[in-house]
Amino acid sequence: MVSDSSVALTRRHALQAVGATTLAALAGCSSTTFSDDASPEYSLRIDSVDASPVDHALYEPDADALFGDSARTALDAILPDGRHTTYGYEPLPDDAYVEHEGAYYRTAHVVTGRETMDRTLVRVDPVPEAEVPEDALLIDRLERPSARVLKILHSYTHTDGGTSTADLLRGDAYVLRRPAELESRLGTGELDGRIVTMTESGTWAYRVDITQERIVETARTALAIDVARSREQFREVVFGSRIDADLAPDALARDVSDLLERTVARGTYSEPAPLSDTFETLLDALGLGAVDTMANGRLLWYDGELYRYALAVSERATAR
C-alpha cells in the first residue's frame, strides 16, 4: 500500500511534476527543451523603508499643481468632518490615511449623483511627417497639464486604443476636469488647431482639436472617516491594515531567520525550484506561499524595522 506521505506533493515537488508533464506534451512538437536549468526561479527582494510604519502610512499630496492642488483643496474641505464634491474625477486616493490635529482619518469617496455640465474635450488627429510645419510644438516643452493630456492621446492613437491609459478617455477624447488642466494652454483654447509633435524630427505629430461639449458627469463626494484619536491607536490601525508580515526573530526557526537577515543585508535572494525547506518556510511566513508569478509592494515589520518586499517567479527555458 502506498502511504499518504509518498503521494503528498509540496509546492516544489508539484512544480517538478508539472515540468515533466509539460515536457512530455511538447516532445516532438517544439524546439524548446526543458532541463533542471529551466525550473522556475523564485527571487525575493527586501528593501529597507526609512520611516516608521505610522509615518509611512500617512498620505501627503503631490507637490505639483496638477494633482497636488486638487488633493489639498479636498483635504481642507473634508477634515475633520466636511464633504467635497467633484465631477468626473476623484481628487484623493481611496483609503488614504491622513492626520489632522492629532486625530487620524481614512479618505473615502461615494457617488452622490450625476450632473449635465459644459466640459472642454481634447482630441488629436495624426499629421503626416511631410506636413509638419516648422513651428510645431514639441510636447515635452509644454507645461505638465497640457503635455500629460497630449501624451495620453498620443498613446491611445498610436496603439489604436490598446493603451493602458484608454480608461482615462471618453471615447477618443480627454475631458479636462482638474483646475490645473482647465488653466493650462489646452484649457484656455490656446492650442486649438496647433500641431504638436512627440519628437524633434516631427514624427508622431498631431493637430489638436479642442471643443466645448455638454456631457453627463458623475458626482463623487469625498469624506474623511475617523479611525484613531491618538498615534498609538493609529499604529494598531496601520498594523492591521497595511503591514503584510509582522515577524520577530525568536518566532522563526534559526535557519529561517538567518536566511531572512541575509536577504535583508544583500537586498535579494533567489532559488530555482525545487525550493529548499528553509526558503519555502520563509516565503510562507511572508504570506508568499501561494504566489506563482509576482507579488509586489508588500510591507514587513521585522525586529523593529520596516521593509518593503516583493517576489518574482521567472520561467527559464533553453532553446535549440
C-alpha positions as CSV (number, residue, x, y, z in Angstrom):
1,M,0.0,0.0,0.0
2,V,1.2,3.5,-0.8
3,S,1.4,5.7,2.2
4,D,-0.1,9.2,2.3
5,S,3.3,10.8,2.7
6,S,4.6,9.2,-0.5
7,V,1.9,10.7,-2.6
8,A,1.7,14.1,-0.9
9,L,3.3,16.8,-3.1
10,T,4.7,20.0,-1.7
11,R,4.7,23.1,-4.0
12,R,8.2,22.4,-5.1
13,H,7.5,18.8,-5.9
14,A,4.4,19.8,-7.8
15,L,6.4,22.1,-9.9
16,Q,8.6,19.2,-10.9
17,A,5.6,17.1,-11.8
18,V,4.2,20.0,-13.9
19,G,7.5,20.4,-15.7
20,A,7.7,16.7,-16.5
21,T,4.1,16.7,-17.9
22,T,4.8,19.8,-20.0
23,L,8.0,18.1,-21.4
24,A,6.0,15.0,-22.4
25,A,3.3,17.1,-24.1
26,L,5.8,19.1,-26.1
27,A,8.1,16.3,-27.1
28,G,8.5,16.3,-30.9
29,C,6.4,19.4,-31.2
30,S,8.8,22.2,-30.1
31,S,12.4,23.2,-30.5
32,T,12.5,24.4,-26.9
33,T,13.9,21.9,-24.4
34,F,13.5,22.0,-20.6
35,S,16.0,20.8,-18.1
36,D,16.9,21.5,-14.5
37,D,18.0,24.9,-15.5
38,A,14.5,25.6,-16.9
39,S,12.9,25.4,-13.5
40,P,11.1,28.5,-12.3
41,E,13.3,30.8,-10.2
42,Y,12.0,32.5,-7.1
43,S,13.6,35.9,-6.4
44,L,12.8,37.6,-3.2
45,R,13.7,41.3,-2.8
46,I,13.7,43.2,0.5
47,D,14.4,46.9,0.8
48,S,14.6,49.0,4.0
49,V,12.0,51.7,4.4
50,D,13.4,54.8,6.1
51,A,10.2,55.7,8.0
52,S,8.1,54.3,10.9
53,P,5.0,52.3,10.0
54,V,2.8,55.3,11.1
55,D,4.7,57.9,9.0
56,H,4.9,55.6,6.0
57,A,1.1,55.0,6.1
58,L,0.2,58.7,6.1
59,Y,-0.7,60.3,2.8
60,E,0.8,63.6,1.6
61,P,-0.4,65.2,-1.6
62,D,2.0,65.7,-4.5
63,A,3.9,69.0,-4.6
64,D,2.8,69.7,-8.2
65,A,-0.2,71.7,-9.2
66,L,-1.9,69.0,-11.4
67,F,-2.7,66.5,-8.7
68,G,-1.4,68.2,-5.5
69,D,-3.6,71.3,-5.6
70,S,-6.9,69.4,-6.1
71,A,-5.9,67.0,-3.3
72,R,-5.1,69.8,-0.9
73,T,-8.3,71.6,-1.7
74,A,-10.3,68.4,-0.9
75,L,-8.4,67.7,2.3
76,D,-9.0,71.3,3.5
77,A,-12.7,70.8,2.9
78,I,-13.3,67.3,4.4
79,L,-11.1,67.5,7.6
80,P,-12.3,66.8,10.1
81,D,-16.0,66.2,9.1
82,G,-16.8,68.0,5.9
83,R,-17.6,67.0,2.3
84,H,-16.1,67.8,-1.0
85,T,-17.8,67.0,-4.3
86,T,-16.0,66.8,-7.7
87,Y,-17.4,65.8,-11.1
88,G,-15.9,63.1,-13.2
89,Y,-12.8,62.6,-11.1
90,E,-11.6,61.8,-7.5
91,P,-9.1,64.3,-6.1
92,L,-7.9,61.9,-3.4
93,P,-6.9,58.3,-3.3
94,D,-9.4,56.0,-1.6
95,D,-8.3,54.5,1.7
96,A,-5.6,57.1,2.3
97,Y,-4.7,57.8,5.9
98,V,-4.3,61.5,6.9
99,E,-3.7,63.3,10.2
100,H,-5.5,66.4,11.4
101,E,-4.9,68.0,14.8
102,G,-3.7,64.8,16.4
103,A,-6.5,62.6,15.1
104,Y,-6.3,60.2,12.1
105,Y,-8.8,59.6,9.3
106,R,-9.2,57.5,6.2
107,T,-10.4,59.0,3.0
108,A,-13.3,57.6,1.0
109,H,-15.5,58.6,-2.0
110,V,-19.2,57.9,-2.6
111,V,-21.2,58.6,-5.7
112,T,-23.8,61.3,-4.9
113,G,-25.5,61.8,-8.3
114,R,-24.9,63.0,-11.8
115,E,-25.0,66.4,-13.5
116,T,-25.0,67.6,-17.1
117,M,-22.4,70.3,-17.5
118,D,-20.1,72.0,-20.0
119,R,-16.7,70.5,-20.4
120,T,-13.6,71.0,-22.5
121,L,-12.7,68.0,-24.6
122,V,-9.4,67.5,-26.4
123,R,-8.8,65.2,-29.4
124,V,-5.9,64.8,-31.7
125,D,-5.6,63.9,-35.4
126,P,-2.4,62.5,-36.9
127,V,-0.4,64.7,-39.2
128,P,1.9,63.2,-41.9
129,E,5.6,64.0,-41.2
130,A,5.9,65.8,-44.5
131,E,3.2,68.2,-43.5
132,V,4.6,69.1,-40.1
133,P,5.3,72.9,-40.0
134,E,8.5,74.4,-38.5
135,D,6.5,76.0,-35.7
136,A,5.1,72.7,-34.5
137,L,5.2,72.5,-30.7
138,L,7.3,69.8,-29.0
139,I,5.0,68.2,-26.4
140,D,7.8,67.8,-23.8
141,R,8.3,71.6,-23.8
142,L,4.7,72.3,-22.8
143,E,3.7,72.6,-19.1
144,R,2.8,69.3,-17.5
145,P,-1.0,69.5,-17.5
146,S,-1.0,70.0,-21.3
147,A,1.9,67.6,-22.0
148,R,0.3,64.8,-20.0
149,V,-3.0,65.0,-21.8
150,L,-1.3,65.0,-25.2
151,K,0.9,62.1,-24.3
152,I,-2.2,60.1,-23.2
153,L,-3.9,60.9,-26.6
154,H,-0.7,60.0,-28.5
155,S,-0.5,56.7,-26.8
156,Y,-4.2,56.0,-27.5
157,T,-3.9,56.9,-31.1
158,H,-0.5,55.2,-31.7
159,T,-1.9,51.9,-30.2
160,D,-5.3,52.1,-31.8
161,G,-6.9,52.2,-28.4
162,G,-4.8,49.5,-26.9
163,T,-3.0,51.6,-24.4
164,S,-3.4,51.0,-20.7
165,T,-4.5,54.7,-20.3
166,A,-7.5,54.3,-22.5
167,D,-9.7,54.3,-19.4
168,L,-8.7,57.9,-18.8
169,L,-10.5,58.9,-22.0
170,R,-14.1,59.5,-23.0
171,G,-14.1,57.7,-26.3
172,D,-11.3,59.3,-28.3
173,A,-11.3,62.5,-26.2
174,Y,-9.7,63.6,-23.0
175,V,-12.0,65.6,-20.7
176,L,-10.3,68.5,-18.9
177,R,-11.6,68.5,-15.3
178,R,-8.9,69.3,-12.8
179,P,-8.2,73.0,-12.1
180,A,-4.7,72.8,-13.4
181,E,-5.9,71.3,-16.6
182,L,-8.6,74.0,-17.1
183,E,-5.9,76.7,-16.5
184,S,-3.4,75.1,-19.0
185,R,-2.9,76.1,-22.6
186,L,-5.3,73.4,-23.6
187,G,-7.9,74.6,-21.1
188,T,-7.7,78.2,-22.4
189,G,-8.0,77.0,-26.0
190,E,-4.6,78.4,-27.0
191,L,-3.5,75.1,-28.5
192,D,-6.7,74.6,-30.6
193,G,-5.7,73.9,-34.2
194,R,-1.9,73.8,-33.4
195,I,0.3,71.0,-34.5
196,V,2.2,69.2,-31.8
197,T,4.9,66.5,-32.1
198,M,6.4,63.9,-29.8
199,T,9.9,64.3,-31.4
200,E,12.2,67.0,-32.6
201,S,12.2,65.3,-36.1
202,G,8.4,65.7,-36.5
203,T,7.4,62.1,-36.2
204,W,4.2,61.3,-34.3
205,A,2.7,64.7,-35.0
206,Y,-0.9,65.7,-34.3
207,R,-3.3,68.5,-34.8
208,V,-5.0,69.5,-31.6
209,D,-8.8,69.8,-31.6
210,I,-10.5,71.4,-28.6
211,T,-14.3,71.5,-28.3
212,Q,-16.8,72.6,-25.7
213,E,-19.5,69.9,-25.1
214,R,-22.3,69.2,-22.6
215,I,-21.8,65.8,-21.0
216,V,-23.1,64.0,-18.1
217,E,-20.6,63.8,-15.2
218,T,-20.8,61.6,-12.1
219,A,-20.7,63.4,-8.8
220,R,-18.1,61.9,-6.4
221,T,-18.1,63.2,-2.8
222,A,-15.0,62.8,-0.7
223,L,-15.2,62.4,3.1
224,A,-13.0,61.5,6.0
225,I,-13.7,58.6,8.3
226,D,-12.4,58.9,11.9
227,V,-10.2,55.8,12.6
228,A,-8.0,56.8,15.6
229,R,-7.7,59.5,18.2
230,S,-4.0,59.0,19.1
231,R,-0.8,58.0,17.4
232,E,-0.7,54.8,19.5
233,Q,-4.2,53.8,18.3
234,F,-3.4,54.7,14.8
235,R,-0.3,52.4,14.9
236,E,-2.6,49.5,15.6
237,V,-4.8,50.5,12.6
238,V,-1.7,50.6,10.4
239,F,-0.5,47.2,11.5
240,G,-4.0,45.7,11.0
241,S,-4.4,47.2,7.5
242,R,-1.0,47.9,5.9
243,I,1.6,45.5,7.4
244,D,1.6,42.3,5.5
245,A,4.0,40.4,7.7
246,D,4.8,41.1,11.4
247,L,7.7,38.8,12.3
248,A,10.2,38.5,15.2
249,P,13.5,36.7,15.1
250,D,12.5,34.4,18.0
251,A,9.3,33.4,16.3
252,L,11.2,31.9,13.4
253,A,13.4,28.8,13.2
254,R,17.0,29.7,13.3
255,D,17.7,28.8,9.7
256,V,14.7,30.8,8.5
257,S,15.7,33.9,10.5
258,D,19.2,33.6,9.2
259,L,18.0,33.5,5.6
260,L,15.7,36.5,6.2
261,E,18.6,38.5,7.7
262,R,21.0,37.6,4.9
263,T,18.3,38.7,2.3
264,V,17.8,42.0,4.2
265,A,21.6,42.6,4.2
266,R,22.0,41.7,0.5
267,G,18.7,43.0,-0.8
268,T,17.9,39.9,-2.8
269,Y,17.9,36.2,-2.6
270,S,17.0,33.6,-5.3
271,E,16.5,29.9,-5.7
272,P,15.3,27.7,-8.6
273,A,12.6,25.2,-7.9
274,P,12.5,22.8,-6.2
275,L,12.9,25.3,-3.3
276,S,14.8,24.4,-0.1
277,D,12.7,23.9,3.0
278,T,14.2,27.0,4.6
279,F,13.3,29.3,1.7
280,E,9.8,27.8,1.3
281,T,9.2,28.3,5.1
282,L,10.3,31.9,4.8
283,L,8.0,32.6,1.8
284,D,5.1,31.1,3.8
285,A,5.9,33.4,6.8
286,L,5.9,36.4,4.4
287,G,2.5,35.4,3.0
288,L,4.0,34.5,-0.3
289,G,3.4,30.8,-0.3
290,A,0.7,30.8,-3.0
291,V,2.4,33.3,-5.3
292,D,3.3,31.7,-8.7
293,T,4.0,34.9,-10.8
294,M,4.7,38.1,-8.9
295,A,3.8,39.9,-5.7
296,N,4.9,43.5,-5.1
297,G,4.6,46.4,-2.7
298,R,4.3,44.2,0.5
299,L,5.4,45.6,3.9
300,L,7.3,43.7,6.5
301,W,7.9,44.6,10.2
302,Y,10.9,42.7,11.5
303,D,12.9,43.2,14.6
304,G,11.8,46.8,15.0
305,E,12.4,47.8,11.4
306,L,10.1,48.4,8.4
307,Y,10.9,46.8,5.0
308,R,9.2,46.6,1.6
309,Y,9.4,43.2,-0.2
310,A,8.5,41.6,-3.4
311,L,8.7,38.1,-5.0
312,A,9.1,37.4,-8.7
313,V,8.8,34.0,-10.3
314,S,10.5,33.7,-13.7
315,E,10.4,30.8,-16.1
316,R,13.7,29.9,-17.8
317,A,13.9,27.7,-20.9
318,T,16.8,26.6,-23.2
319,A,16.1,26.8,-26.9
320,R,17.9,24.7,-29.5
